[in-house]
Amino acid sequence: MGRLTYIDKLRGFAILTVVITHLIQINIPNYTQNFFCNILGSFHMPLFFFISGYITQKTTRIKNNKDYLHFIQKKALNLLVPFFVFPLFVTKLFFKSTFDYSVFYVFKNMINQITHPSLWFLLTLFEIILIYIVFLFISNKKNKKNKSILDFSLIISMIIFIFLSLSFINSSQTFTFSMYLSFFFMG
């Protein structure tokens, strides 16, 4: 499959909205009351998850169990390596005035999402990809005739199950995760 220029343009637009939103957040006091920041901030991440779901659905070709493992390995490499490498090296080298480096401290903070909250989306997308692969496995095994109603029912069931299971942890995180999961599956 070749490049989809409309997707590249949509990604470019989404990237631009993120940059503008962050510029407003950095440069304007009380940015939470800024109209443009609120408008742009309301849809840029859902748009990214929608695009990710669309591209994942378009490009994923799984024919056997080995393909599932290869798909997960590929996504782990693409999403988790930057998630861990950025705070280990890039933040320490380019965004700190002094080079105070402790691998233990960095790993502890990576787990707690303290030092790099801006990379939350990589971990969230990987978690959603894992859910998607379970959905794909079940859909491929149970839905041999490619019936959309069964897939839709399975997606809704999975979202409800995840929402209910995560509701015991933190309601705002549960809502956010469920929302991004929904946008991914809409794609």
Secondary structure, DSSP 8 states (H G I E B T S, - for coil): ----HHHHHHHHHHHHHHHHHHHHHHHSTTGGG-HHHHHHHHHHHHHHHHHHHHHHHHH----SHHHHHHHHHHHHHHHHHHHHHIIIIIHHHHS-SS----HHHHHHHHHHT-S-GGGHHHHHHHHHHHHHHHHHHHHHHH-TT--HHHHHHHHHHHHHHHHHHHTTT-HHHHHHHHHHHHHHHH-
